[in-house]
Every structure is written in structure tokens, then in C-alpha cells.
């Protein structure tokens, strides 16, 4: 069964927040590739800032008037889980804090995104793109708990590698939305 096309105005509204999330994930992932051994307290701040910035980007999409109330509720819970995780990361500032606070924030945020995808994928077109990021973020959190004896390098590798995957799928979604908006005559700037 073919997917229902996303209306041009909706695609025009959500492509930028989706792009911002993808760019943040790419920046985080690439930082993990090129900075091999960050100190645990510095990495705690990096992960915390990433969670907050990503929360801001998805909050932007959640606040659009086209976003259904159920999606707004799920994204609000995702953002809260990331913010609580970010605060805990900063307060703990250790590898154990990275594993526990970061792992729980990614697992909870991923589970909420997965529920949002499951509930909204047939009624809200952009939700169809939430499956892979949700599963990958659950995997990031689970990986932090499953692999014993991680140091800061290992935590950053798991989190950064996962976010590279999130970036690829989220950026593909963002550009697909942009092209849908332009092809169907939507306002592709997303600024209305």
C-alpha cells in the first residue's frame, strides 16, 4: 500500500526542525569520531548540551499548529526525559553518570518516540520518519548498560556512532520533506 503524501504546507513546516535535529546528531557523531578521548566531566557537558539542543529542535516541531495534540504530548515527554538526563549528567560528571543518566535518557526518549511513531504513523505523515531514530536511541541507551567497563571513550563511541545513524535517517527525512514541500507548492522556508 503506498504511503499517503504529506501535505505541502505540513512538509514546509516540519522540514527545518527535522533538519536541525539531523545536523545536531551529525555534529555530535562527528565530534565523537574526531575527539577520541574526552575527559568524563567534559563529555558529560557535551552530552548534556546535545540533549538540550536536540530537545529544543524537536520542541520547535511539537509547537507547530499542524502537529496533533498526541504528538505534542509525546514530544513534550521526550524533551522532559532528555532535560532530566542532561541535568543529571552535569551533576554527576562521571563515566557512571554518563552510563546511567545518558543511558536512561536515551532509552526513555527512544521508547516515547517509538510509541509516538506507532500511534501516529498512519495519521501524521512526519511520524513515519520517527521509527529509526527511536530504535537507534533505545539501542544507544541499552548499549551503555550492556557493555561492561566502559570508559568515556567507549561511551562517546556508542553514543556518537548511534547519532551518526540518527543523523543519516533524519537528514534524509528533512530533505524529503523539503522536496515534497517544493514539489507540491508549499512554502519551503518553513517560516510562517
The 8 nearest C-alpha neighbors of each residue, nearest first, counted from 0:
[[1, 2, 3, 121, 4, 120, 127, 124],
 [2, 0, 3, 4, 121, 5, 124, 127],
 [3, 1, 4, 0, 124, 121, 5, 127],
 [2, 4, 5, 1, 124, 121, 6, 0],
 [5, 3, 2, 6, 124, 179, 7, 1],
 [4, 6, 124, 10, 7, 3, 9, 125],
 [7, 5, 9, 8, 10, 4, 180, 183],
 [8, 6, 180, 185, 10, 9, 183, 11],
 [7, 9, 185, 11, 10, 6, 12, 186],
 [8, 10, 12, 11, 6, 7, 13, 65],
 [11, 9, 176, 7, 180, 12, 13, 8],
 [10, 12, 187, 189, 8, 180, 9, 186],
 [13, 11, 189, 9, 10, 14, 8, 15],
 [14, 12, 10, 15, 16, 11, 60, 17],
 [13, 15, 173, 17, 176, 177, 16, 11],
 [14, 16, 18, 17, 13, 19, 189, 173],
 [17, 15, 19, 18, 56, 60, 13, 14],
 [16, 18, 14, 173, 20, 15, 19, 13],
 [17, 19, 15, 173, 21, 16, 20, 170],
 [20, 18, 16, 22, 21, 17, 56, 23],
 [19, 21, 23, 17, 18, 22, 53, 56],
 [22, 20, 166, 169, 170, 18, 24, 19],
 [21, 23, 25, 19, 24, 20, 26, 18],
 [24, 22, 26, 20, 25, 21, 19, 27],
 [23, 25, 166, 162, 21, 27, 22, 26],
 [26, 24, 22, 28, 166, 23, 163, 27],
 [27, 25, 23, 29, 28, 24, 30, 22],
 [28, 26, 30, 24, 25, 29, 159, 23],
 [29, 27, 159, 163, 25, 31, 162, 30],
 [28, 30, 32, 26, 31, 27, 25, 33],
 [29, 31, 27, 33, 32, 28, 34, 26],
 [32, 30, 28, 159, 29, 34, 33, 155],
 [31, 33, 29, 30, 34, 35, 28, 159],
 [32, 34, 30, 31, 35, 29, 28, 36],
 [35, 33, 31, 30, 32, 36, 37, 29],
 [34, 36, 33, 152, 37, 32, 31, 155],
 [35, 37, 152, 34, 38, 151, 155, 31],
 [36, 38, 42, 39, 35, 34, 41, 151],
 [37, 39, 41, 40, 42, 36, 151, 152],
 [40, 38, 42, 93, 151, 41, 94, 43],
 [39, 41, 92, 43, 42, 38, 93, 44],
 [42, 40, 44, 38, 43, 39, 45, 37],
 [41, 43, 45, 39, 44, 40, 37, 46],
 [44, 42, 40, 46, 88, 41, 92, 45],
 [43, 45, 47, 41, 42, 46, 89, 48],
 [46, 44, 42, 48, 47, 43, 49, 41],
 [45, 47, 49, 43, 48, 44, 42, 50],
 [48, 46, 85, 44, 50, 49, 45, 43],
 [49, 47, 51, 45, 50, 46, 44, 52],
 [48, 50, 46, 52, 47, 51, 53, 45],
 [49, 51, 47, 53, 48, 81, 52, 54],
 [50, 52, 54, 48, 53, 49, 82, 47],
 [53, 51, 55, 49, 54, 50, 48, 56],
 [52, 54, 56, 50, 55, 51, 20, 49],
 [53, 55, 78, 51, 57, 52, 56, 58],
 [54, 56, 58, 52, 53, 57, 51, 59],
 [57, 55, 53, 59, 16, 54, 58, 20],
 [56, 58, 60, 59, 54, 55, 61, 16],
 [59, 57, 61, 55, 60, 56, 54, 62],
 [58, 60, 57, 56, 62, 61, 16, 55],
 [61, 59, 57, 58, 62, 63, 16, 13],
 [60, 62, 71, 58, 59, 63, 66, 57],
 [61, 63, 59, 60, 58, 64, 71, 66],
 [64, 62, 65, 66, 60, 61, 59, 12],
 [63, 65, 66, 62, 67, 61, 60, 68],
 [66, 64, 63, 67, 9, 12, 62, 61],
 [65, 67, 64, 63, 61, 70, 68, 71],
 [66, 68, 70, 69, 65, 71, 123, 64],
 [69, 67, 71, 70, 72, 66, 61, 73],
 [68, 70, 72, 71, 67, 73, 115, 119],
 [71, 69, 73, 72, 67, 68, 74, 115],
 [72, 70, 61, 68, 74, 69, 73, 75],
 [71, 73, 75, 69, 70, 74, 68, 76],
 [74, 72, 70, 76, 75, 71, 115, 111],
 [73, 75, 77, 71, 76, 72, 78, 70],
 [74, 76, 72, 78, 73, 77, 71, 79],
 [77, 75, 79, 73, 74, 78, 80, 72],
 [78, 76, 108, 74, 80, 75, 79, 111],
 [77, 79, 54, 81, 75, 76, 80, 82],
 [78, 80, 76, 82, 81, 77, 83, 75],
 [81, 79, 77, 83, 78, 104, 82, 108],
 [80, 82, 84, 78, 104, 79, 50, 83],
 [83, 81, 85, 79, 84, 80, 51, 78],
 [84, 82, 86, 80, 85, 81, 79, 87],
 [83, 85, 81, 100, 104, 87, 82, 86],
 [86, 84, 47, 82, 88, 83, 87, 81],
 [85, 87, 83, 89, 88, 84, 82, 90],
 [86, 88, 90, 84, 85, 89, 100, 91],
 [89, 87, 85, 91, 43, 86, 90, 92],
 [88, 90, 86, 92, 87, 91, 43, 44],
 [89, 91, 87, 88, 92, 86, 96, 85],
 [90, 92, 96, 88, 89, 93, 87, 97],
 [93, 91, 40, 89, 43, 88, 90, 96],
 [94, 92, 96, 39, 95, 91, 40, 97],
 [93, 95, 97, 96, 39, 151, 150, 98],
 [96, 94, 98, 97, 93, 99, 91, 100],
 [97, 95, 93, 91, 99, 94, 98, 100],
 [98, 96, 94, 101, 95, 100, 99, 88],
 [97, 99, 95, 102, 96, 143, 101, 100],
 [100, 98, 96, 102, 101, 97, 103, 95],
 [101, 99, 84, 103, 96, 102, 97, 88],
 [102, 100, 97, 104, 103, 98, 99, 84],
 [101, 103, 140, 99, 98, 105, 104, 100],
 [102, 104, 106, 100, 105, 101, 99, 107],
 [105, 103, 84, 101, 81, 107, 80, 102],
 [106, 104, 140, 108, 102, 136, 103, 107],
 [105, 107, 137, 140, 103, 109, 108, 104],
 [106, 108, 110, 104, 109, 105, 103, 111],
 [109, 107, 77, 105, 111, 110, 106, 104],
 [110, 108, 133, 137, 112, 106, 136, 107],
 [111, 109, 113, 107, 112, 108, 106, 114],
 [110, 112, 114, 108, 113, 109, 115, 77],
 [113, 111, 115, 109, 133, 114, 110, 116],
 [112, 114, 110, 116, 133, 111, 115, 130],
 [115, 113, 117, 111, 116, 112, 118, 110],
 [114, 116, 112, 118, 113, 117, 119, 73],
 [115, 117, 113, 120, 126, 119, 114, 118],
 [118, 116, 114, 115, 119, 120, 113, 130],
 [117, 119, 115, 116, 114, 120, 121, 122],
 [118, 120, 122, 116, 123, 121, 115, 117],
 [121, 119, 127, 126, 116, 123, 122, 117],
 [122, 120, 119, 123, 124, 127, 118, 126],
 [121, 123, 119, 120, 124, 126, 118, 67],
 [124, 122, 119, 126, 120, 125, 121, 67],
 [123, 125, 126, 5, 127, 120, 122, 121],
 [126, 124, 127, 123, 128, 5, 120, 129],
 [127, 125, 120, 128, 116, 129, 124, 123],
 [126, 128, 120, 125, 129, 124, 116, 130],
 [129, 127, 126, 130, 125, 172, 131, 169],
 [128, 130, 126, 116, 127, 132, 131, 133],
 [131, 129, 133, 132, 128, 116, 113, 134],
 [130, 132, 134, 133, 129, 135, 128, 165],
 [133, 131, 165, 135, 134, 130, 129, 136],
 [134, 132, 109, 130, 112, 113, 136, 131],
 [133, 135, 137, 131, 136, 132, 138, 130],
 [134, 136, 138, 132, 137, 133, 131, 161],
 [135, 137, 139, 109, 138, 133, 105, 134],
 [138, 136, 106, 109, 134, 140, 135, 139],
 [137, 139, 135, 141, 136, 140, 142, 134],
 [140, 138, 136, 142, 137, 141, 158, 161],
 [139, 102, 141, 106, 105, 137, 143, 142],
 [140, 142, 138, 144, 143, 139, 145, 137],
 [143, 141, 145, 139, 144, 140, 138, 146],
 [142, 144, 140, 141, 98, 145, 102, 146],
 [143, 145, 141, 142, 146, 98, 140, 102],
 [144, 146, 142, 143, 141, 147, 140, 148],
 [145, 147, 144, 142, 143, 149, 148, 141],
 [148, 146, 149, 145, 144, 143, 142, 150],
 [149, 147, 150, 146, 153, 95, 94, 144],
 [150, 148, 153, 147, 154, 146, 151, 94],
 [149, 151, 153, 152, 94, 154, 148, 39],
 [150, 152, 154, 39, 153, 94, 155, 37],
 [153, 151, 36, 155, 150, 154, 156, 35],
 [154, 152, 156, 150, 149, 155, 151, 157],
 [155, 153, 151, 157, 156, 152, 158, 149],
 [154, 156, 158, 152, 153, 157, 159, 31],
 [157, 155, 153, 159, 154, 158, 160, 31],
 [158, 156, 160, 154, 155, 159, 161, 139],
 [159, 157, 155, 161, 156, 160, 139, 154],
 [160, 158, 28, 162, 31, 156, 161, 155],
 [161, 159, 163, 157, 162, 158, 156, 28],
 [162, 160, 158, 164, 159, 163, 139, 135],
 [161, 163, 165, 159, 24, 164, 28, 160],
 [162, 164, 166, 28, 160, 161, 165, 25],
 [163, 165, 167, 162, 161, 166, 168, 160],
 [166, 164, 162, 132, 163, 168, 167, 169],
 [167, 165, 21, 163, 24, 25, 169, 164],
 [168, 166, 164, 170, 165, 169, 171, 163],
 [167, 169, 171, 165, 170, 166, 172, 164],
 [170, 168, 21, 172, 166, 171, 167, 165],
 [169, 171, 173, 21, 172, 167, 168, 18],
 [170, 172, 168, 174, 169, 173, 175, 167],
 [171, 173, 169, 175, 170, 174, 176, 168],
 [174, 172, 14, 170, 18, 176, 17, 175],
 [173, 175, 177, 176, 171, 172, 178, 170],
 [174, 176, 172, 178, 173, 177, 171, 179],
 [177, 175, 10, 179, 173, 14, 174, 178],
 [176, 178, 174, 180, 175, 179, 14, 187],
 [177, 179, 181, 175, 180, 176, 182, 174],
 [180, 178, 176, 182, 177, 181, 183, 175],
 [179, 181, 7, 185, 11, 177, 10, 178],
 [182, 180, 178, 184, 179, 183, 185, 187],
 [183, 181, 179, 180, 184, 178, 185, 7],
 [182, 184, 180, 7, 181, 185, 179, 6],
 [183, 185, 181, 182, 180, 7, 186, 187],
 [186, 184, 7, 180, 8, 187, 181, 11],
 [185, 187, 11, 188, 189, 8, 180, 184],
 [188, 186, 11, 189, 180, 185, 181, 177],
 [187, 189, 190, 186, 11, 12, 15, 191],
 [188, 190, 12, 11, 187, 191, 186, 15],
 [191, 189, 188, 12, 186, 187, 11, 15],
 [190, 189, 12, 188, 186, 11, 187, 8]]
